Structure formats: structure tokens, C-alpha cells
């Protein structure tokens, strides 16, 4: 009965990164630079994959999906962050906050699934090279891609429903630069134990299963690589796998630190997502493909064709 006297929250106030007062201009330049780098790098990857028939393979199909993700993922939080760093309002509507939670976990889960699929793709290519085109045929790749996006949508929908079915009646200060489960749940004026348990279990189980599948794939891959007699073949296989593993570590590190820590930490809750939201998506093009000579050649050809077309 007492709850009815409380005024429901209609908007939230994003407090930003703690202990950064007076650094708004520096943070704006930092966020803008990484955001533009992310957009440019991933758009170039998509351009190379779409324009070159050499990249119409399962691995580059899924890397194209990853590039789409890396364009949208920082767009969930960066534009709003940069607006209030420029002096605009720090408020975000209730619906806007719910949208941030949904898309953050939808895209985050998509990345988790994509890394798992990429690990399986490398396992098939290295451990079963003669059967690779049969194992990773067009139908299988389409089903995997659709399953990745649909499974992520279900995952994010469950979490968002549980978080925002709770009443919020003040305070409305989100202790972060965007809305996410740990910081939003702390503002609920009702028992959050069910939502905390389900979100912890959901995020934890999805991350752990994907991580174990990736670990299994790469264990088999390493065993197969060590059996390759050619040193050049071993080096090429290890080079491809090292790029994937670097990106996987950059993704799982922040996830484990943010969601699987036993006690909440304001520093981790704010600083670690900056790495996950802003830095990692900008590094993925460098880690995965822009260092690849074939990709550089395809980009050069595509850009030269564009210049000739404009000049004609």
C-alpha cells in the first residue's frame, strides 16, 4: 500500500564515469575518436567482404556479421554519452533506458555467439579441411547466423522484461554513462533478488557455455596444428587463431569482471564497460582483418574502383 504513494520514475539521470569531473573535453575527444575509428574500420571490412568474391567464405561471412555488431554496439551508449559531455541534458527517458539495456545485451550476446561460431568454423577448417565446405555449407551458415541473432534477441528480451517490470520510484540517478543491469537494478524500490538471480544466471550460463565451447574448439585446433609437418603451415594456422583468441580475451575479460564479480564496484561498473563498449569494437578490425594482406589488397581495389567511377 505504501508503494502507491510513490511517484513512478519517468526518466533517469546518467551520472557518467565516476571521478572524471573537469575531464569532459578529454572524454569527448576520446569517445569521438574511438567511435569514428570503429565506424570507419568496420565499414571498410564490410566493403572488402562485399566487393571481393575471395571473401565469400564462411569465416568472412561471420566476420561480416561481427563488423555489423561492432558498428551498432558502441552506438547504444556513445552518442548519448558524447551529447551530455558537450553540455546537453544527462537525462534519458524510461523507454530510452530500457532500450539501452535491451540492445546492449542483445548485441553483447550476439558477439558471444559469433565468437563461438567463429571458433567452430576454424575448428572445421583446420581439423577437417577436406570436409570443410560440406560442414560449413551455405545452409548451415545461414542457420547459425539466424540462430545467433534470434537467440540473442530472446536472451535480451527476458532480461529487459525482468528488470523493467520492477517499480522505480526514486532515486533515478544511474551511476554509469549508460543503462545496464547492475546500476539500474540498484534503483528499484522492490525486491530485486529474482531479477538479480536470473540475470546473473542467464549472463553467466550463456558466457560460460560459449567460453567452454570456444575452449574445446581451440584445444582441438592446437592439437591439430602441432601435427602439421610444415612450419609455414603451423605459423599460418597459429596466426589466424591468435587473432581470434586476442579478440575473445578482450570480450570475456570485461564480461567476467562486470557481471560475475561477487560484490558491486563502482569503478569496475563504469571503467570496464568503456573498454567493452568503445575500445574493443575499434580494435576488432585491426585484430581480425585489416592486418591481412588479402583484405588490404581487396580494399585498395574497391577504393580505386570507387575513385575511377567518381572520376568517370
N, C-alpha and C positions, 0 to 999 in steps of 0.2 A: 504493500500500500504506500509505503514511504517513497518508493521509486517513482510513482506517478507525479509527485510534486517536483521532480527534477525536469529541467528543460533539456530535450534531446539535442545533441550536438549536430549542427548542420554544416560545419566546416572545421578543418583542423589547421593548426599553425605549425609550419615546418621550421624547426629551430636551427637547422643546419648542422655543420660539423662542430662539435664542442671545442672550445678553447681556440677559436680561429677569428676572434673579434679583431677588426682592423686589417684583416688579410683578404677582404672581399675582392679587391682588384687582382691580387695574385691568384686567388682561387678561380676567378672568372677566366683569366688567361689560361690557366691550367686546364680547366674543364673544356673551354672552347677549342684549345689546341688538340687535345686528345679526341674530342668529339669529331672535329673536322678530319683528323687523321684516320679515325675509324671509318667514317663515311667514304673517304677517298680510297683507302686501302681495300675495303670490301667491295666497293663498286668496280674497282679495277679487276679484282678477282672474278667477279661475275661477268665482266666484259670479256675477259680472257676465256672463261669456260664456255660462254655462249657463242663466241665468234670462231673458236677453233675446234674443228672436228676431232683433233687429237685428244681433247679433254672430255669427249662424250663417253666417259667410262664411269663405273660405279663409284670409285673413290672421289672423282671430281664432281659427280652428281651430289654426293653428300657434303662435300666441301662447299659446293654452291649453296646448299641448304644452310650450312653453318655461317656462310657470309651474309645471307639474308637475316639470320638470327642476330649476327653481330652488328647489323645496321639498326635493327629495331630495339635490341636490348638496352643500349645506353640511351635511346630516345625515350624510354619510360621515365627516367629521372633527370637527365641532363638539361633539357630545355627549361623546365621549371626551376631547376637549381640556378641556371645562368640568369634567368629573369629576376629572381629576388636578389642575386648578387649585384645586379645593376640598379637595385633600389626599388624594384617592383614589390607588390604585396607578397608576403610569405604565406598567405592563406591558400588552402586548397579545399575544394568542396568535398562533402562526404562521398559523393559519387566519384569524384576525381581520385580520392584516396583509395576507394575500393578498386577502381580501375588500375591504379598503380600496383596494388597487391596482386590482382589477378594477372596482369601482363608480366610482372616481374617473375612470378612463379611459373606461369605458362612458358615463357621464353627460357627461364632457367632450367626447367625440367626438360624442355626440348633440347637444350645443349647437352644435358646429361645423357639423354637417349642417343643423340647424334654421336657423341664420343664413343658410346658403346657399339653403335653400328659401324663406325669407322674402324674400331679395333677388330670387330668381326670381319670386316672387309679385308683388312691387312692380314688377318689370320688365314682367310681363304686364299688370298693372293700368294702368300709366302709358303704356307704349309700344303696347299693343294693347287699349285699353279696350273696343272693340266685340266683341272675341273673348275677353274675359277669362273669362266664365262657361263658355265652351267649353274654353279652355285649362286652367283650374283647376277642372274639374268634380269631383264627389264621388269618382269612381273614381280620378282622378289624385291627389287629396289623400290618399286612403287608402293608395295605393301608396307615395307619398312618405313618409308618416308611418311605415308599416311598414318601408320600406327604411331609413329613418333609424335606427330603434331596432335592427333586425336587423344592419345594417352596423356599428353601434357595438358591439353585443354580440360580433361576430366580431373586431373590432379589439381590444377589451379582452381577449378570451379568448386571443388569440395572444400579446399582451404578458405577461399574467399567467402563462401556461404557460412562456414562455421565462425569466422572472425566477425563478419558484419551482421550476423543475426543477434549478436550480443548488444545490449543497450549501451550507448555512450552519452553520458550526461555531464561531462566536465570532470577534470580539466581537458583541454583539447590541444595541448602542446605536444607535438610529435618530436621526440628527442633524436632527430636524424634529418637528413636532407631529402628523404622521400619516405613514403609509407611502406612499412614492411611488418611482418607478423610480430616480432618481439616488441617493437616500440608501440604499435597500435594496441596490442592486447593489454599492455600495462595501463591503458586509459579507460578500459571497460569498467563500468560500475556494476558488475555482476560476477558470479563465479566463472573463472576462465579455465578451470582445471581440465575440462573436457576438450576445449579448443587447443590448449597447450599440449595435452597428451596426443591428440590426433595429429596436430601439425608437426610435433617432434617425431612421432612415429612415421607419419607419411613421408616427410622430407628425409628422415633417417633411413627408412627402409628403401625408398627409391634410390637414394645416393649409394647406400651400401650394396644393394643388388647390382647396380650398374658398375660400381667400382670392382666388385668381385668378378663380374663377367669380363671386364677390361683386363683385370689382373690375370685371369685364366687365359684369355686370348694371347696376351703378351708373353706369358710363361711358355706357352706352346710355340710362339713365334721365335723367342730366343733360342729354344732347344733346336728348332729347325734351322735357324741362321748358323748356329755353331756347327751344324753338319755340312754346311756349304763348303766345298773344297776351294773355290776361288776366293781369294782375298778381296778382289774387286766386288764380287757379288755380295760378300758379307758386309763390306763397307756401304754399299748402296742400300742394302736392306736395313742396316742399323741407322743410316742417315734418315730414312723415311720414318722409322719407328721413333727415333729420338725426337723428331719434330712433334709427333703426336703426343708422346709422353710429356714433353715440356708443357704443352697446352693443357693437358689433362691435370697436371700438378697445379698449374695456375688457377684452374677452375675449382678443383676439390679442396685446395687449401683454405680459401675464404669460406666455402660452404661448411666445412667441419668447424672452423673457428667461430662462425656466426651462429649456426643452428644447433650444434651438438655440444656446446660448452655447458657445463653444469650450472653455472651462475652467469647472469647477465653482466656485461661490461660495457659501459657507455663508450669507451674508447674503441673496443672491438666492433661494437654495433654500428659505429659511424665510419671509422677509418678503413676497416677491412672491406666494406661494400664499395668504397671508392676504387679499390683495386679490381674488384669483381665487375663493377658496372662500367668503369671508364677505361682503366688501363688494359685489362686482358683483351677486350674486343678489338683494341687498336693494335695489339701485338700479334693476334692470330694470323693476319695476312702475312706478316713478316716470318712468323714461325713456320707456317704451313706451306706457303706457295710463292711469295714474292722473291724468296731466295732461290727458287727453282729456275734453272736456265731456260727450260722449255716454256714456262709461264712468262718469263721476261721477253722471250722471243715472240710469243703469241700476242702479248700486249703491244710490243713495238709494231708488229704488223697491223694490228687493229687500229692503233693510233695513226699510223701512216696512211692507212686506207681512209680514215676519217678526214685527215688533212687534205688528201687528194680529192675526196668527194666535195669538201667545202670549197676547195680552190677551183674546181671544175665549173 
